[in-house]
Amino acid sequence: MDAKISIIITADGSLKELNRALDSICGQSLQELEIICVDNGFDEISKQRIQLYMRVYPWIRMLPAPDSTQGNSALLTGVMESTGEYIILLDPFTYFQPHAFKDFYTLATQKNADIIHFFLRTFPKEDVSPDEVDRFVSAHHVGSVYDENVLESAYLLHSFSPGIRDKIFR
């Protein structure tokens, strides 16, 4: 099976978060996926859990930690090993509705987009007003290709993380 989307998970989280993220990805209606978990500090229990998922889902792989001490070396390791047409870089803190990746892939191919930015949901601290949150989110959509109806229906939960995450790359 050729992967349409490669999902690269490099950051460590709690076992509960990792389980929820993997369940969210494995439950997608789009099954032409590959998950690459790059060991960037997974504890032994998390490694064992990933190995259990690998037995059930042959399109999940776990790569050893890269030798380099550079900050993005784990990420680069995952990207270099990916085979998908598109790549998503995830922390294990992001969860999706079951149709999200199919909707993302459809939107990306219809728009012939090189990058699709997920629709953001931010969870402000008590001292941040809703207007400030709206201005912050709007400022980070500049130059992004997205269809609000599709992405809003697909996006389940995540806090804002600027940079290379929360996007699909060709």
N, C-alpha and C positions, 0 to 999 in steps of 0.2 A: 504494500500500500504506500503510495506517495503522500507525503505530508503536505497539506496545504498551509498549515500553521505549525511552527515550532515554538514551544513555550519553554523559556529558560528560567529556572528558579535558582537563584544564587544566594539569597540571604537567608539566614537562619531565623526561625521564629519558634514559638512554642509548638509542641506536638499537636495540640488542639488546632492551632492555626494552619499548620501544615496539612493535617487531615482534611480540614474544611476546604482548603485551596485545592488539594488533589481530588477530593470528591467533586468539587465544583467543575474542575476541568474534565475529569473522567466521565461526568454525566452530561457532556455536551452532545447536542444533536449532530453536530459536525464531528465525525469520527476520524477524518484524515488529519490526525494530529500527531505530534511527538512531544513528549515532555522530557527535557534534559535537566536533571537536578545536579548542579555542580556543587560538590562538597566544599563549602566555604565556611566551615565551622559547624556542620550538623553534629549534634550529639549522637551517641550510640543508639539511643532509642529512636531518634528520627531516622537514622540510617536504616535501622531494622524495619521501620514502618515503610520507608520508600521501597525496600526490597520486597516487602509483602505486596505492594501495589505493582511492582515489576512482574511478579508471578502471575497476576491477574491480567495486566495490561502490557502486552509485549512491546508497545510503543513508548514505554517509559524507560529511560536510562539514567544511571547515576555515574557521574564522572568524578575521578579523584580530584582533590584540591590541586590547583596549579602550583608549580614550584616558585613562581614569582611572588614577590612581596608587594607588587604594585596593586593599587586599589581595585582596578577593573580587570585584573587578570582572570578571575573566575568568570566574569561576564564574557570576556573575549574567548575563553576556552569554550563556553557554551555556544557562542555565535559561530565559531570556527567548526564545530561539530554538527551544527544544525543542517537539516536537509529540506526544510519547508520553504515554500514560496514566500511566506511572510514569517516574521519573528515577533514574538511578544516577550518582553522582559518583565518578569513578575517577582515581587516579594511574596512570601506566603501569607500576606495579609489581605489579598485581593480575592474576591469571590464573585462568581458570575451566574446569571440566570442560564438555564440549560440551552437556550437558543442563541446566546450571545456571540459565540465564535462564528456561527453560521452567518449571523447578521453582519458581524464585522467583516468577514471574508467577502460576502456578497457586496457590501458597500464598497470595499476596497477595489474589487474587480470591476464593478459598474463605473466607478469614478476613475479607474486606472490610476489610483493613488499610490504614491510611494510611502506615505505615512498617514495613518489614521490615528487621531487622538481620541481616547475614550472620553465620554461625557463625564464630567467630574461631579462628585458629591463631596462637599466639604462639611466637616463637623466642627463648627467654631467653638472656641472656649467661651466661657460665660461673658468675658469682657469685650467680645467682638460683636458688633452689631450686624444684623442681616444685610444692611446696605454695604457694609465693608466686605462681607463675604461675596456678595454679588459683583462688586467692582473687582475683587481679587480674581474670581473665576473668569470674568469677562476678559480681563487682561491676559489671561493665559490661553485663551482660545484664538488669539491672533495668528493667522496663517495656518490654522488647523483645518482639515477637511472633516466635517462631520455632519451627519443628518440627525438632528436632535431627536426626532421621533423614534428612529431606529435605536440610537444609542441609549436614550433614556429608558427604553423598554428593556434593554439588555443589561444595563449596569445595575448591579445589586448593592455592593457596599465597598467603599474604599475611602481612605482619607487622601488628601492631596499630596502628591510627591512630585515636585518639579523635576525636570531633566529628561532622561531617556526612558524612564518607565512610564506606564500608562499610555503606551502607543504601540501600534502595529507598524513594523517596518518591512518594506519589500527587500 
